[in-house]
Amino acid sequence: MDKRVLVTGSSRGIGRAIALRLAKDGWKVALHYIRDEDAAGKTKSELGDAWAGTYAADLAAIDQAKNLIPRVLNDGPLHALVNNAGVYITLDTLASGEEQFAAAYDQCYRVNFLSPAWLIKKATEHFANRGGGKVVNVASRVGHRGESGAACYSASKAALINLTRALAVEQAPQNIQHFAIAPGWVETAMAREGMGDKLPEILAGIPLGRMASPEDCAGAVNYLLRDEASYLSGIILDINGASYLR
């Protein structure tokens, strides 16, 4: 039987790498993008026969998030969900005005937590009726340790991590497994926008001496979705080159 997975934010970066890696492992992959239709089309062409639909949705709009899973299910059953889409926002809490502060937290929590929570709710309702399923959330190292200048991002990823843990316990009787990965710095466009001129400082803080690649993250997600991980649930896999140990 074909296994079908939805990967959000799969037009580029980590999401694209996850989609391509899962396709190699036999998954049929449903793609999601927010606005870059051309990039999503490129990922579709690379998937070939493993492509299982492309869906546009702005995850800053909660109604669009609520409707995404039903749209995917209209085209066939779903066996796994990978919540990868996210937004990184920097903010100086003391220097920000009230409007800037409110906008940053609203955007971070809508995209990084509330929309994934709604996707999980809709997907796990479907999984429960089918005898089980898997959810993998792409969190972040800063969900554990925080990051100066990115408090709203750190807080949203911490919320996602603890949602993962709580639902792993709550939905275990329904054979629904919940996981997260927590990457540190990854070589993506979003990371390059956030690091500025701090690359030497960043690399100095990573014992393995390099940032992760999107493929490093994809390999971890692929493992969590394999049958070999059938007894795991509620775990957070750190992908940070030994830069943070807990």
C-alpha positions as CSV (number, residue, x, y, z in Angstrom):
1,M,0.0,0.0,0.0
2,D,1.3,3.5,-0.9
3,K,2.2,5.6,2.1
4,R,1.3,9.3,1.7
5,V,2.8,12.2,3.7
6,L,2.2,15.9,3.7
7,V,5.3,18.1,4.1
8,T,4.6,21.7,4.8
9,G,7.0,24.4,3.5
10,S,8.4,21.9,1.0
11,S,9.2,24.2,-1.9
12,R,12.7,24.9,-0.6
13,G,15.2,24.4,2.1
14,I,14.7,21.7,4.8
15,G,11.1,20.9,3.6
16,R,12.3,20.3,0.0
17,A,15.1,18.0,1.3
18,I,12.6,16.1,3.5
19,A,10.2,15.6,0.5
20,L,13.0,14.3,-1.7
21,R,14.4,12.0,1.0
22,L,11.0,10.5,1.8
23,A,10.3,9.9,-1.8
24,K,13.5,7.8,-2.0
25,D,12.2,5.7,0.9
26,G,8.9,4.9,-0.9
27,W,6.6,7.6,0.3
28,K,4.1,9.5,-1.9
29,V,4.7,13.1,-1.0
30,A,2.1,15.9,-0.9
31,L,3.8,19.3,-1.2
32,H,2.7,22.5,0.5
33,Y,3.9,26.0,-0.3
34,I,3.0,29.5,0.8
35,R,3.7,31.7,-2.2
36,D,6.6,30.4,-4.3
37,E,4.7,28.4,-6.9
38,D,7.7,28.1,-9.2
39,A,9.9,26.5,-6.5
40,A,7.0,24.1,-5.6
41,G,6.8,23.1,-9.3
42,K,10.5,22.4,-9.4
43,T,10.2,20.1,-6.3
44,K,7.2,18.4,-7.9
45,S,9.3,17.6,-11.1
46,E,12.1,16.2,-9.0
47,L,9.7,13.9,-7.1
48,G,8.4,12.4,-10.3
49,D,6.1,9.5,-9.6
50,A,6.4,10.1,-5.9
51,W,4.4,13.4,-6.2
52,A,1.0,13.2,-4.5
53,G,-0.4,16.7,-4.9
54,T,0.6,20.3,-4.4
55,Y,-1.3,22.6,-2.1
56,A,-1.0,26.4,-1.5
57,A,-1.9,27.8,1.9
58,D,-0.8,30.8,3.9
59,L,-0.1,29.4,7.4
60,A,-0.3,32.9,8.9
61,A,-4.0,32.7,8.1
62,I,-5.5,30.2,10.6
63,D,-8.5,29.5,8.4
64,Q,-6.2,28.4,5.6
65,A,-4.4,26.1,8.0
66,K,-7.6,24.5,9.2
67,N,-8.6,23.8,5.6
68,L,-5.3,22.4,4.4
69,I,-5.7,18.8,5.7
70,P,-9.2,18.4,4.4
71,R,-8.0,19.5,1.0
72,V,-5.2,17.0,1.0
73,L,-7.6,14.2,2.2
74,N,-9.9,15.0,-0.7
75,D,-7.2,13.5,-2.9
76,G,-6.5,10.4,-0.9
77,P,-5.6,9.1,2.6
78,L,-2.7,10.4,4.7
79,H,-0.4,8.4,6.8
80,A,2.0,11.0,8.1
81,L,2.4,14.8,8.6
82,V,5.6,16.8,8.7
83,N,5.2,20.3,10.0
84,N,8.2,22.0,8.6
85,A,7.0,25.5,7.5
86,G,8.1,28.2,9.8
87,V,9.1,31.9,10.1
88,Y,12.1,33.4,11.9
89,I,11.6,36.8,13.3
90,T,14.1,38.9,15.3
91,L,13.0,41.4,17.9
92,D,14.6,43.6,20.5
93,T,12.0,43.4,23.2
94,L,13.0,46.6,25.0
95,A,13.5,48.6,21.9
96,S,10.4,47.5,20.1
97,G,7.2,49.5,20.1
98,E,3.9,47.9,21.1
99,E,2.7,47.4,17.5
100,Q,6.0,45.8,16.4
101,F,6.1,43.6,19.5
102,A,2.5,42.4,18.9
103,A,3.0,41.8,15.2
104,A,6.2,39.7,15.8
105,Y,4.6,37.5,18.4
106,D,1.4,37.1,16.4
107,Q,3.2,36.1,13.2
108,C,5.6,33.7,15.0
109,Y,2.8,32.0,16.9
110,R,0.4,31.7,13.9
111,V,3.0,30.2,11.6
112,N,5.2,28.2,14.1
113,F,2.6,27.0,16.5
114,L,-1.1,27.6,16.0
115,S,-1.2,26.5,12.4
116,P,0.9,23.3,13.1
117,A,-1.5,22.6,16.0
118,W,-4.5,22.8,13.7
119,L,-2.8,20.7,11.1
120,I,-2.0,18.1,13.8
121,K,-5.6,18.1,15.0
122,K,-7.1,17.6,11.6
123,A,-4.5,15.0,10.6
124,T,-4.7,13.0,13.8
125,E,-8.5,12.8,13.6
126,H,-7.9,11.1,10.3
127,F,-5.2,8.9,11.7
128,A,-7.3,7.8,14.6
129,N,-9.9,6.5,12.2
130,R,-7.3,4.6,10.2
131,G,-5.6,2.8,13.1
132,G,-2.6,5.2,13.5
133,G,-0.2,7.6,11.9
134,K,2.9,9.8,12.5
135,V,3.6,13.5,13.0
136,V,7.1,15.0,12.9
137,N,7.5,18.7,13.8
138,V,10.5,20.7,12.8
139,A,11.3,22.6,15.9
140,S,14.7,24.3,16.7
141,R,17.6,24.2,19.1
142,V,16.4,27.5,20.4
143,G,13.2,25.9,21.6
144,H,15.5,24.4,24.3
145,R,18.1,27.1,25.0
146,G,16.5,30.4,23.8
147,E,18.3,32.9,21.6
148,S,19.0,36.6,22.2
149,G,17.1,38.8,19.8
150,A,14.7,36.0,18.8
151,A,12.5,35.5,21.9
152,C,9.3,35.1,20.0
153,Y,10.8,32.5,17.7
154,S,12.3,30.6,20.6
155,A,9.1,30.7,22.6
156,S,7.0,29.4,19.6
157,K,9.4,26.5,19.0
158,A,9.4,25.6,22.7
159,A,5.6,25.5,22.5
160,L,5.9,23.2,19.5
161,I,8.3,20.9,21.4
162,N,6.0,20.5,24.4
163,L,3.0,20.0,22.2
164,T,4.9,17.1,20.6
165,R,5.6,15.6,24.0
166,A,2.1,16.0,25.4
167,L,0.3,14.6,22.3
168,A,2.7,11.6,22.2
169,V,1.3,10.6,25.6
170,E,-2.3,11.6,24.9
171,Q,-2.6,9.8,21.5
172,A,-0.5,6.7,22.1
173,P,-3.6,4.6,22.7
174,Q,-4.7,5.5,19.1
175,N,-1.3,4.3,17.8
176,I,-0.4,7.9,16.8
177,Q,3.3,8.8,17.2
178,H,4.6,12.3,17.6
179,F,8.2,13.4,17.1
180,A,10.2,16.6,16.6
181,I,13.6,17.4,15.3
182,A,15.5,20.4,16.8
183,P,18.1,21.7,14.3
184,G,20.7,24.3,15.2
185,W,22.0,26.4,12.3
186,V,21.2,24.9,8.9
187,E,22.4,26.0,5.5
188,T,19.2,27.5,4.2
189,A,18.1,30.8,2.8
190,M,16.3,31.6,6.1
191,A,19.5,30.9,8.1
192,R,21.6,33.1,5.8
193,E,19.1,36.0,6.3
194,G,19.3,35.5,10.1
195,M,23.0,35.1,10.5
196,G,24.3,38.4,9.0
197,D,28.1,38.5,9.3
198,K,28.2,36.1,12.3
199,L,29.3,33.0,10.4
200,P,32.8,32.7,12.0
201,E,31.2,33.1,15.5
202,I,28.5,30.5,14.6
203,L,31.0,28.0,13.4
204,A,33.3,28.5,16.4
205,G,30.4,27.4,18.6
206,I,29.8,24.1,16.7
207,P,32.2,21.3,17.7
208,L,31.7,19.5,14.5
209,G,32.8,22.6,12.6
210,R,30.0,23.0,10.2
211,M,26.3,23.9,10.0
212,A,23.8,21.2,9.3
213,S,22.7,20.6,5.7
214,P,19.0,20.3,4.9
215,E,19.8,16.7,4.0
216,D,21.0,16.1,7.6
217,C,17.5,17.1,8.8
218,A,15.8,15.1,6.1
219,G,17.7,11.9,7.2
220,A,16.5,12.3,10.7
221,V,12.9,12.8,9.7
222,N,13.1,9.8,7.4
223,Y,14.3,7.6,10.2
224,L,11.5,8.7,12.5
225,L,8.9,7.8,9.8
226,R,10.4,4.3,9.2
227,D,9.0,1.1,10.8
228,E,12.3,0.9,12.8
229,A,11.1,3.8,14.9
230,S,7.7,2.1,15.7
231,Y,8.4,2.0,19.4
232,L,9.5,5.6,19.7
233,S,7.3,8.5,20.4
234,G,7.6,11.9,22.1
235,I,11.3,12.2,21.4
236,I,13.1,15.3,20.1
237,L,16.1,14.6,17.9
238,D,18.8,17.3,18.3
239,I,20.7,18.1,15.1
240,N,23.2,20.7,16.1
241,G,26.8,19.3,15.7
242,A,27.2,19.0,19.5
243,S,26.6,22.7,20.0
244,Y,24.0,22.1,22.6
245,L,23.6,19.0,24.8
246,R,20.8,18.4,27.3
